Structures are given as structure tokens and as C-alpha cells.
């Protein structure tokens, strides 16, 4: 009888362990992508972000390039003026496909991966269009560069995705840029997102960058212009 209960307890423990492993597996990123490293892959933990006007922003970190496209400003854009990039992120909270179908078509022509807000009935572009619900994540690696993109919930009481948090770097050394899809003040954004080092503000076709003042939620708006703004990964 003692052996029976002993084996029964062991079986229960094994089932629990298996359940935990399955649960952990489901908690991971929704998408995991890997790109081939560039010919001169960089390992320096530094990058730049540059507002290009017309609803475009270019983010570079090591040898990875991310193009941010503001859907409201680029609904009819054909992509001819887009700079070279590894992937693009569309900051649109609702009805992105109806409002900027041209963006998906332009990305397909340029063989550019596109991260968007997921909606019912959305058609995947070719090359792959990666839709994200709130709290979904996409993990990408290019050589020694790591990017984790999380679709973040918006302001309280407003359903859907309010923007994307980009984490560039590794576990202990990274830089976090929040790409807002909503019109909100920089200090309010930083107070709601304590982990963000920089926020990209959206207001129609206008985009502004703001960084967190060290140790506070206060925001320092960066000067407007086309000059790249440098940043360095922080130890967490």
C-alpha cells in the first residue's frame, strides 16, 4: 500500500512538472525571428534615432535598422521615400488595414517585414506581416543584436494597443524606446511606462522624441530636426 501511494505521488509530481513546462512554453514570444548578420556586424551598445518627417522615424541599434511608420500620416504612401531597413512597425491603434493598406503593399514590394496591430479580418502581407494583440511580443535576433517588441495597452479605459515597447540589447544591458500610437504628453507617457528610456510622440504627421530625465518621470523634449539622436544601452 505504501508503494502504491508513493508511485501515485510521483506520478502526480511528474504531471505537474509537465504542465508547468507546457505553461512556460506558452508564455514565450508570439513570434521568434532571426536575420542574417550584416557584413560588418557591430557589438557596440549604441544606437541612433532620427525623425525623418512625413510620419517616418528611423531607429538604428548596432547593425539593426527599424523603420517606424505613422499610419495616419502615411495612409497613401507608396514607400518610394522609405530608407533601407530590416523591418517596419506601423503605429496605428485601430482600423490600420482600412486606413493604410498601401503601407502593407509597399512593404511587400520592398520585401520588408511589417509589425502591425492585429485586427479581425486583417490579411497578411507578403513578405510576412506580424500582427500583435496587446501584450503580445515579437523577439528578433540579427547577429549579436537583440530586439524584443511588445504591443502595449493604451490609456486606461481605452481598449486595444496604444503603442509598442522596443527593448534593444540583452538581459542586463538594453535601451527601451516606446513608440506611441496615441496623442499623449511625454511626461504622462513616461509616468505610465516606468521602464521606457525614450518615447516617440505621435500627433498627426508630427513626431517628437523625448527622453526620461534621470531618476524621474519628467521628460526632456529633444530638439526638432532631421539630425540623428544618439543613445546608449543601460545596465538594468
TADATA-V986729 format. One record per residue. N is the residue number from 1. PSI is psi in degrees with one decimal (NA if undefined). Layout:
# TADATA-V986729
n:psi
N:PSI
N:PSI
This chain:
# TADATA-V986729
n:psi
1:-40.4
2:-41.0
3:-35.8
4:-48.3
5:-33.5
6:-45.1
7:-35.7
8:-42.7
9:-39.6
10:-41.1
11:-41.8
12:-42.8
13:-40.0
14:-41.2
15:-40.4
16:-42.9
17:-41.0
18:-41.6
19:-40.2
20:-41.8
21:-42.4
22:-40.6
23:-42.7
24:-38.7
25:-32.8
26:-15.0
27:-15.9
28:-176.9
29:150.5
30:-36.5
31:141.7
32:117.2
33:153.0
34:129.2
35:152.0
36:136.3
37:155.6
38:170.0
39:-33.1
40:70.1
41:131.6
42:146.2
43:-0.7
44:137.5
45:55.3
46:156.7
47:-179.1
48:154.8
49:138.7
50:122.4
51:127.7
52:-2.6
53:162.4
54:26.9
55:18.3
56:140.7
57:137.9
58:124.8
59:125.8
60:135.3
61:120.6
62:-119.6
63:22.4
64:135.9
65:129.0
66:123.9
67:124.1
68:125.8
69:123.3
70:111.5
71:-39.3
72:-29.5
73:-15.8
74:28.6
75:-34.4
76:17.0
77:139.9
78:-0.4
79:3.5
80:-28.9
81:2.4
82:137.0
83:165.3
84:135.3
85:163.1
86:-34.3
87:164.5
88:148.5
89:126.7
90:117.7
91:88.5
92:129.7
93:-36.0
94:149.4
95:36.7
96:-37.7
97:-41.4
98:-35.0
99:-25.0
100:48.3
101:-32.4
102:-31.5
103:-44.3
104:-40.0
105:-40.1
106:-40.9
107:-39.0
108:-41.5
109:-34.6
110:3.3
111:48.7
112:125.9
113:142.3
114:123.1
115:127.3
116:170.6
117:131.1
118:138.0
119:152.2
120:132.7
121:-0.4
122:139.5
123:130.2
124:139.0
125:169.6
126:108.9
127:173.8
128:136.7
129:125.4
130:97.0
131:143.4
132:133.4
133:170.1
134:130.1
135:1.2
136:153.4
137:153.2
138:128.8
139:129.6
140:140.8
141:133.8
142:101.2
143:-122.7
144:6.0
145:135.4
146:138.6
147:126.6
148:120.1
149:124.2
150:127.7
151:120.9
152:144.3
153:153.2
154:-152.9
155:154.7
156:133.5
157:-3.8
158:113.4
159:163.6
160:-167.2
161:130.4
162:-10.8
163:-169.9
164:134.8
165:122.6
166:127.1
167:113.4
168:122.3
169:-151.8
170:-158.8
171:-43.9
172:-12.2
173:107.5
174:175.1
175:136.5
176:121.7
177:126.1
178:125.0
179:104.9
180:139.7
181:8.0
182:152.1
183:107.9
184:148.1
185:150.7
186:-43.6
187:-34.1
188:-39.4
189:-47.0
190:-33.7
191:-35.1
192:-20.5
193:78.0
194:-18.6
195:-7.6
196:134.7
197:-30.1
198:146.4
199:142.9
200:113.5
201:142.2
202:136.5
203:84.8
204:-128.5
205:-3.5
206:135.1
207:134.6
208:148.4
209:141.4
210:141.9
211:157.5
212:130.2
213:132.0
214:124.7
215:7.7
216:176.7
217:5.4
218:147.1
219:140.4
220:107.7
221:131.1
222:151.4
223:142.8
224:150.1
225:175.5
226:2.8
227:137.9
228:143.9
229:124.2
230:150.6
231:162.4
232:143.6
233:148.5
234:150.4
235:131.2
236:NA
